[in-house]
Every structure is written in structure tokens, then in C-alpha cells.
Amino acid sequence: MIELMAPFDIMFKFVEVIEKERIRQDLRQSDLYKKAGMSSSAYAKFLKSKNTSFKNIIKLLSALNMSASIDGLLSIQKYTSIDEIRLEQKKMSRKRVRKR
């Protein structure tokens, strides 16, 4: 099932996952943002407004040893035959849409 989420909802989920893992690892907020190389204000902004750079999210996930989560974001499609590659390229070809 494909779940459609707005950018704010995705960031909300990042905050939720990171905070739960921080608590599970028994880290204080200050320990985490220092370990991630972030400032206290950047971390506070992330928690409050659900806004930060992708780089900071990667830093936080790395500081929490959540590299498996990063791997999931960067997974690459694996093909077993040349036909699968051709089919995928065919799907990705640009098509024009006519004006009405």
C-alpha cells in the first residue's frame, strides 16, 4: 500500500522516530545534538517546527547508529534481466500531455 504524506508529516515522523530512539538509548537531547555535531538551536528548531536540513537528519540518524534507516532511504532497484531494465526505461520515458 502506498501512503501519501505531506512534507510536514514526513518531518513529524522523523522527529518521532529520532526522539523515541534517543530515549531508548538513554541519551539526553544535549548528548544527541552534540554527538551529531549540531547546535542546540538547530536541534530545538527541528523538534519545535519540524524543520531542518537533510544533512542534519543524516547526522542525527548516524549519531543514533541508525544506519539501516539510511540504507532504506538509499536503496537502489536491482534487476535480474535485461528485459526488466528495458521495461523500467519504457515506463520512465517522457510523454507529452495535450492541452485541453
C-alpha positions in Angstrom: 0.0 0.0 0.0 1.3 3.4 -0.9 0.9 6.0 1.8 0.9 9.6 0.7 2.3 12.1 3.2 2.8 15.8 3.2 6.4 17.1 3.8 5.4 18.3 7.3 4.0 14.8 8.1 7.3 13.2 7.0 9.3 15.6 9.2 6.9 14.9 12.1 7.7 11.2 11.6 11.4 11.8 11.6 11.2 13.8 14.9 9.1 11.0 16.4 11.5 8.2 15.3 14.6 10.1 16.4 13.2 11.1 19.8 12.0 7.6 20.5 15.4 6.2 19.7 17.2 8.9 21.7 15.1 8.0 24.7 15.6 4.2 24.1 19.3 4.8 24.1 19.0 6.8 27.3 20.6 9.9 25.8 19.8 13.5 26.8 18.9 15.9 24.0 22.2 17.8 24.6 24.1 14.5 24.2 22.5 13.7 20.9 22.9 17.1 19.2 26.5 17.3 20.3 27.2 13.8 19.1 25.5 14.7 15.8 27.6 18.0 15.5 24.5 20.2 15.7 23.8 23.3 17.7 21.2 23.4 20.4 19.2 25.9 18.5 19.2 23.8 15.3 18.0 20.8 17.3 15.3 22.8 19.1 14.1 24.1 15.8 13.9 20.6 14.4 11.8 19.5 17.4 9.6 22.5 17.5 9.0 23.5 13.9 9.8 20.1 12.3 12.2 21.8 10.0 15.9 21.0 9.4 18.2 20.1 6.5 18.5 16.6 5.1 22.2 16.8 6.2 21.1 17.2 9.9 18.7 14.3 9.6 21.5 12.1 8.4 23.8 13.4 11.2 21.1 12.5 13.8 20.5 9.0 12.4 24.2 8.4 12.3 24.7 9.6 15.8 22.0 7.1 16.9 23.6 4.3 14.9 20.5 4.0 12.7 22.4 3.4 9.5 19.9 0.7 8.5 17.3 3.5 8.2 19.6 5.5 6.0 20.2 2.4 3.8 16.5 2.0 3.4 16.3 5.6 2.0 19.0 5.0 -0.5 18.0 1.6 -1.8 18.6 1.0 -5.5 16.4 -1.1 -7.7 18.1 -4.4 -8.6 17.3 -6.1 -11.9 17.5 -9.8 -12.7 17.3 -9.5 -16.5 17.8 -7.0 -19.4 14.1 -7.2 -20.0 13.3 -5.7 -16.6 15.7 -2.8 -17.3 14.0 -2.2 -20.7 10.6 -2.3 -19.2 11.6 0.2 -16.5 13.1 2.5 -19.1 9.9 2.3 -21.1 7.9 3.3 -18.1 10.2 6.3 -17.4 10.2 7.7 -20.9 8.7 11.2 -21.1 5.3 11.5 -22.6 3.6 14.7 -23.7 0.3 15.7 -22.4 -2.1 17.6 -24.7 -3.6 20.9 -23.6 -7.4 20.8 -23.4 
